[in-house]
Amino acid sequence: MQIKDEFKKLIPALSVEEFKQLEQNCLAEGIREKIITWNGFIIDGHNRFEIATRWNLEYESESKEFESEDDVKIWMIDNQEGRRNLTDGWKYKLKNTKKEILSKKGEAKKVIDGKNSRDKQLGVLSTIDKTPKHNTQKIIADELGWSTGKTAMADIVFKKATPELEEKVLSNEITINQAYQEIKKEEKKEEYKAKVLETRIETTINENIKNGDSLKILESLEDGCIDVVLTDPPYGISYVSNRSIFEDSITKRGLLNDCKDEAFDLLDKTCKILQRKTAENAHLYFFCSWSVFSSFESIISKYFNIKTPIIWDKGNKGSGDLDNDWGNQTEIIIYCVKGKKLVNYRRGNLISVPRLHSLKMVHPTQKPNELLKQILEVSATNGDFIVDPFMGSGSTIKVANQMGLKSLGIELDKEMFNIANNYINE
C-alpha cells in the first residue's frame, strides 16, 4: 500500500485539532472504516493509514477499479464533497478541478469520435458539432448554490493568487471576496507603477549633495521630477540644546534660518517651489516640533494635502520644565501628498526609534538613519527621486544611497555641508 502525493494533495488536509480528534477516536474504538486503494495507492484514508502505522493498529482495506487516474480523482472529489464540512475555497477548488478533468476527458473523446466518424465526409454535422457550449462558471455556481459573481471572483482568485494567498482562502482565514479585493489592489499598484514609469520626468544632477540656497537649487530641477521629499526644515525656535554637559557638543551649535519669521517664510517659499517640482503623485515628509505645528500645518496645507501625522517616539524624555510639565519624548512628522502616490504597505503612524546620543551626532538635530529608512520603505520605490532641501547631517541622503535610491540633498551652511559630505561617504 503506497501514498501518491498527487492523490493526497487533491483533498484538504485535516487541521491539527481534527487530526488529534481522529487519532483519539482510532485509539479508543479502532479503525472502523476501510482504507480504499486503487492499483495499490491509497485514495481514501490517508490519515487513518498514518495513525494505524504509527500505533500499529489493525485496519481493513478495499481495492476499487477505475479506468484511469482521472476517474480516481473524480471519485475522490465526489467522496470528499459528500462527507466533509469544506471551506468555500475548497468547495470551489474541488468543483473546478473536477470540471477541468471532465473537460479534458470530453476533449479526448471528441478527438476519438472525430477520427472514427465519416459524417463530415458526407456533409453531415457530427455529434461533436452539435454539442452545446457549456458555461462552466454557471455550472459551478449552480452546483455550489453561489451567485455567478462569487464564482467569477473565485475564478480570478485561483488563477492569480500567490500560493500564500490561496492557502489563506483554502483555510478560510480570508474569504474569496477579500482575496479578490487583495488581488485587484495589487493589480492596481502594478498599473500605477507602470504609469509612473511611463510618465516619469527625469532630471540630471551631477552630484547628489549640493552646497547652496535650496530655493535656487530646487528651481534648477525639472518640474514634476521629485517623487518623495523627506526633510527637517528649521523650526523657527532658534534651536540650541543644553542637554549635553560638554561645551563643544554638536547640539550646542546653532542653525541658519532658525528665527521664527525667516523660518516660516523659508518653508512657505520652499513648499511653493516644491508644488511645481514634485511629480503628479508624490509624498512629502516634514519634521516638526509640536510648538510650531499649527504654523507648519497652515503653511504646508496651502500647497499639499496633509494626511495622518506621524509620531516619532524617541524613547526618552527631553529636558524642559522638570517640575511643572510632562516630559516630551516625541516629535511630529507632517506627512502630506500631492495626487495619489500609493504606499508600499500600510503601517501605523507611531515609529519607535531611539534618538541618537549627542556623541554620535554630526548635526544638532540629526535624525536616526533607522527612522528615515522606515519612512522611505513606505513611500519610495525603485527609480524614485528623493529630495531633502535642508540636508543637515546628510542622513536622508546616506540612507537613500544605502537603499539604492536616486537622491539630492541641499545644505546652505558650508561648514555643515562639509561635515555631511564626510558623514555620507564614511
C-alpha positions in Angstrom: 0.0 0.0 0.0 1.5 3.3 -1.2 0.8 7.0 -0.9 0.8 9.0 -4.1 1.3 12.8 -3.4 -0.9 13.8 -6.3 -3.8 11.9 -4.7 -3.1 13.1 -1.2 -2.8 16.7 -2.1 -6.0 16.6 -4.1 -8.1 16.7 -0.9 -8.0 19.2 2.1 -5.7 18.2 4.9 -7.1 17.9 8.4 -6.3 20.6 10.8 -4.1 19.8 13.8 -7.2 19.6 16.0 -9.1 17.5 13.6 -6.2 15.0 13.3 -5.8 14.8 17.0 -9.5 14.0 17.4 -9.4 11.3 14.7 -6.3 9.8 16.4 -8.1 9.7 19.7 -11.1 8.0 18.1 -9.0 5.4 16.4 -7.1 4.6 19.6 -10.3 4.3 21.6 -12.5 2.5 19.0 -10.1 1.1 16.4 -10.1 1.9 12.7 -13.7 1.2 11.7 -13.7 2.5 8.1 -11.9 0.7 5.4 -8.9 2.3 3.7 -9.7 2.5 -0.1 -7.0 1.8 -2.7 -6.6 1.7 -6.5 -3.6 -0.1 -8.0 -2.0 -0.2 -4.6 -2.3 3.6 -4.0 -4.4 5.0 -1.2 -7.3 7.1 -2.5 -9.3 7.4 0.8 -8.0 7.0 4.3 -4.5 8.7 4.3 -4.9 9.9 7.8 -6.2 6.6 9.1 -3.3 4.8 7.4 -0.8 7.2 9.1 -2.4 6.6 12.5 -2.5 2.9 12.0 1.2 2.8 11.0 2.2 5.0 14.0 0.3 3.0 16.6 0.4 -0.5 14.9 -3.4 -0.6 14.7 -5.3 -3.2 12.5 -7.4 -2.0 9.6 -9.3 -3.3 6.6 -8.7 -2.2 3.1 -10.7 -2.4 -0.1 -9.5 -2.0 -3.7 -11.6 -0.2 -6.3 -11.4 -0.4 -10.0 -11.2 2.7 -12.3 -10.1 3.1 -15.9 -7.7 6.0 -15.2 -6.2 8.3 -12.7 -8.7 11.0 -13.8 -11.6 8.7 -12.9 -9.9 8.1 -9.5 -9.7 11.9 -8.9 -13.3 12.4 -9.8 -14.3 9.7 -7.3 -12.1 11.2 -4.6 -13.7 14.7 -5.1 -17.2 13.3 -5.0 -16.3 11.3 -1.9 -15.0 14.4 -0.1 -17.9 16.6 -1.1 -20.3 14.1 0.5 -18.6 13.7 3.8 -16.8 16.8 5.0 -17.6 20.4 6.0 -15.5 22.1 3.4 -14.5 25.8 3.3 -15.7 27.9 0.3 -12.2 27.8 -1.0 -12.0 24.0 -1.1 -15.6 23.7 -2.4 -14.6 25.8 -5.4 -11.2 24.2 -5.9 -12.7 20.7 -5.9 -15.5 21.6 -8.2 -13.2 23.4 -10.6 -10.7 20.5 -10.6 -13.5 18.1 -11.4 -14.8 20.3 -14.3 -11.3 20.5 -15.7 -10.9 16.7 -15.6 -14.3 16.2 -17.2 -13.5 18.8 -19.8 -10.2 17.1 -20.6 -11.9 13.7 -20.9 -14.5 15.3 -23.2 -11.9 16.8 -25.5 -10.1 13.5 -25.7 -13.4 11.8 -26.6 -14.1 14.4 -29.3 -10.7 13.6 -31.0 -11.5 9.8 -31.0 -15.0 10.3 -32.2 -13.8 12.7 -34.9 -11.3 10.1 -36.2 -13.9 7.4 -36.4 -16.7 9.4 -37.9 -17.3 9.7 -41.6 -20.2 12.2 -41.2 -18.1 15.2 -42.2 -17.1 13.5 -45.4 -20.8 13.0 -46.2 -21.5 16.7 -45.5 -23.5 15.9 -42.3 -22.7 17.6 -39.0 -21.1 15.2 -36.5 -22.3 14.9 -32.9 -19.2 17.0 -32.0 -20.6 20.0 -33.9 -24.0 19.5 -32.3 -22.7 19.5 -28.7 -23.9 22.7 -27.0 -21.3 25.0 -25.4 -21.2 24.9 -21.6 -20.8 27.8 -19.3 -18.5 26.2 -16.8 -18.7 29.2 -14.4 -22.6 29.0 -14.3 -22.5 25.2 -13.8 -20.2 25.5 -10.8 -22.2 28.4 -9.4 -25.4 26.3 -9.7 -23.8 23.3 -8.1 -22.4 25.3 -5.2 -25.5 27.4 -4.8 -23.4 30.6 -5.3 -24.0 33.6 -7.5 -22.1 33.8 -10.8 -20.4 36.9 -9.4 -18.9 35.0 -6.5 -17.9 32.2 -8.8 -16.3 34.7 -11.2 -14.3 36.1 -8.2 -13.2 32.6 -7.3 -12.0 32.0 -10.8 -9.8 35.0 -10.6 -8.5 34.2 -7.1 -7.4 30.7 -8.0 -5.8 31.8 -11.3 -3.9 34.8 -9.9 -3.4 34.3 -6.2 0.0 33.7 -4.8 0.5 30.3 -3.0 0.3 32.1 0.3 -3.0 33.9 -0.5 -4.5 30.7 -1.9 -3.7 28.9 1.3 -5.4 31.6 3.3 -8.6 31.2 1.2 -8.5 27.4 1.5 -8.1 27.6 5.3 -10.9 30.2 5.5 -8.5 32.7 7.0 -9.9 35.2 4.5 -12.9 35.0 2.2 -12.9 34.7 -1.5 -14.2 38.3 -1.8 -11.3 39.5 0.4 -8.7 37.6 -1.6 -10.3 39.0 -4.8 -10.0 42.6 -3.4 -6.4 42.0 -2.5 -5.6 40.8 -6.0 -7.3 43.8 -7.5 -5.4 46.0 -5.2 -2.1 44.5 -6.2 -3.1 44.8 -9.9 -3.9 48.5 -9.3 -0.5 49.0 -7.7 1.2 47.4 -10.7 -0.8 49.6 -13.1 0.2 52.6 -11.1 3.9 51.7 -11.2 3.7 51.2 -14.9 2.0 54.6 -15.3 4.7 56.2 -13.1 7.5 54.7 -15.2 5.7 55.9 -18.4 5.2 59.5 -17.2 8.3 59.9 -15.0 10.2 63.1 -15.6 13.9 62.7 -15.2 16.3 65.4 -14.1 20.1 65.4 -14.4 22.2 66.0 -11.3 26.0 65.9 -11.4 26.3 65.3 -7.6 23.6 64.2 -5.2 24.6 66.7 -2.5 24.9 70.4 -3.1 26.0 73.4 -1.0 23.9 76.4 -1.6 20.5 78.1 -1.4 17.8 75.4 -1.5 15.3 77.7 -3.3 17.7 78.4 -6.2 18.8 74.8 -6.5 15.2 73.5 -6.4 14.3 75.9 -9.1 17.0 74.4 -11.3 15.3 71.0 -11.3 12.8 69.9 -13.9 9.2 70.4 -13.0 7.5 67.3 -11.8 10.7 65.3 -11.2 10.6 64.7 -7.4 8.8 61.7 -6.1 9.5 61.9 -2.3 10.5 64.8 -0.1 11.9 63.9 3.3 13.3 66.9 5.2 13.8 68.5 8.6 13.4 72.3 8.0 14.3 75.0 10.5 11.6 75.1 13.1 11.9 78.9 13.9 12.7 78.2 17.5 16.4 79.4 17.5 17.4 75.8 18.5 20.3 75.3 20.8 20.3 72.3 23.2 21.6 72.5 26.7 21.2 68.7 27.2 24.8 67.8 26.8 27.3 68.6 29.6 30.0 69.1 27.0 30.5 72.7 25.9 31.8 71.6 22.4 28.8 69.3 21.8 27.3 69.5 18.3 23.9 70.1 19.9 25.0 73.4 21.2 25.7 74.6 17.6 23.0 77.0 16.3 21.2 76.6 12.9 20.9 79.0 10.0 17.4 80.5 9.2 16.1 79.4 12.6 14.4 82.6 13.7 10.6 82.4 13.6 9.8 84.8 10.8 12.6 83.7 8.5 12.0 80.0 9.1 8.3 80.2 8.3 8.9 82.4 5.3 11.5 79.9 4.0 9.1 77.0 4.5 6.4 78.8 2.5 8.7 79.6 -0.4 10.1 76.1 -0.4 6.6 74.5 -0.5 5.6 76.9 -3.3 8.5 75.6 -5.4 8.0 72.0 -4.4 4.4 72.2 -5.6 5.8 72.5 -9.1 8.8 70.3 -8.8 7.1 67.3 -7.3 5.6 64.6 -9.5 1.9 64.4 -10.3 1.8 61.8 -7.4 4.3 62.4 -4.6 4.8 62.0 -0.9 6.3 64.7 1.4 7.5 64.5 5.0 8.3 67.5 7.1 9.8 67.0 10.6 8.2 69.5 13.0 8.1 70.4 16.7 4.7 70.5 18.5 5.3 74.1 19.4 5.2 75.2 15.7 2.9 72.5 14.4 0.0 74.8 13.8 2.1 77.3 11.8 3.7 74.5 9.8 0.3 72.9 9.1 -1.1 76.3 8.0 1.8 76.8 5.5 2.1 73.3 4.1 -1.7 72.8 3.7 -1.7 75.7 1.2 0.2 73.6 -1.3 -0.3 69.9 -0.3 -2.9 67.6 1.2 -1.9 66.8 4.7 -2.7 63.2 5.8 -2.2 61.4 9.1 0.6 63.0 11.2 3.4 60.6 12.1 4.7 60.5 15.7 8.3 59.6 16.3 8.8 58.2 19.8 12.4 58.9 20.7 12.4 56.6 23.7 13.4 59.1 26.4 12.2 62.5 27.6 13.7 65.8 26.6 14.7 68.5 29.0 12.4 71.4 29.9 10.2 72.3 32.8 11.1 69.4 35.2 8.6 70.4 37.9 5.5 71.6 36.0 5.2 69.8 32.7 5.1 66.4 31.1 8.3 65.1 29.6 8.2 65.3 25.8 9.7 62.3 24.1 8.1 62.6 20.7 8.4 64.6 17.6 5.8 65.2 14.8 6.4 64.4 11.2 3.8 66.1 8.9 3.0 63.6 6.1 1.3 65.1 3.0 0.6 64.1 -0.5 0.3 65.5 -4.0 -2.0 63.5 -6.2 -2.3 59.8 -5.1 1.0 58.1 -4.8 0.5 54.6 -3.4 2.3 53.5 -0.2 4.3 50.3 -0.5 2.5 49.0 2.6 0.2 50.4 5.3 1.6 50.7 8.8 0.8 52.5 12.0 1.7 56.2 12.4 3.8 55.6 15.5 7.5 54.9 14.9 9.6 54.0 17.9 13.3 54.5 17.2 15.7 55.7 20.0 17.1 59.2 19.5 20.8 59.4 18.8 23.3 60.1 21.6 24.9 63.5 21.2 28.3 61.9 20.9 27.1 60.1 17.8 25.6 63.2 16.1 27.3 65.3 13.4 24.4 67.8 13.4 22.3 69.4 16.2 19.0 68.0 15.1 20.2 64.8 13.4 17.6 62.0 12.9 18.4 58.3 13.3 19.1 56.5 10.0 16.7 53.7 11.0 13.8 56.3 11.4 14.4 57.7 7.9 14.8 54.2 6.4 11.4 53.1 7.8 9.7 56.2 6.3 11.3 55.6 2.9 10.4 51.9 2.9 6.7 53.0 3.0 6.9 55.7 0.2 9.9 55.1 -2.1 10.0 52.7 -5.0 12.8 51.8 -7.3 13.5 54.7 -9.6 12.0 57.3 -7.3 13.9 60.7 -6.9 14.2 61.6 -3.2 15.0 65.2 -2.2 16.0 66.8 1.1 16.1 70.6 0.7 17.5 71.0 4.3 20.1 68.2 4.3 21.8 69.0 7.7 23.7 65.9 8.6 23.0 64.2 5.3 21.3 61.3 6.9 18.4 61.2 4.4 21.0 61.0 1.5 23.1 58.4 3.3 20.0 56.2 3.8 18.8 56.8 0.2 22.3 55.7 -1.1 22.1 52.6 1.0 18.7 51.7 -0.4 19.8 52.3 -4.0 17.6 55.4 -4.5 18.4 58.4 -6.6 18.5 61.5 -4.3 19.6 65.1 -3.8 20.5 66.8 -0.6 20.9 70.6 -0.3 22.6 72.4 2.5 23.2 76.2 2.9 25.8 76.0 5.7 29.2 75.4 4.1 30.8 74.0 7.3 27.8 71.7 7.8 27.9 70.7 4.2 31.5 69.5 4.6 30.6 67.6 7.7 27.7 66.0 6.0 29.8 65.1 3.0 32.2 63.2 5.2 29.4 61.5 7.1 27.6 60.3 3.9 30.9 58.9 2.5 32.4 57.4 5.6 
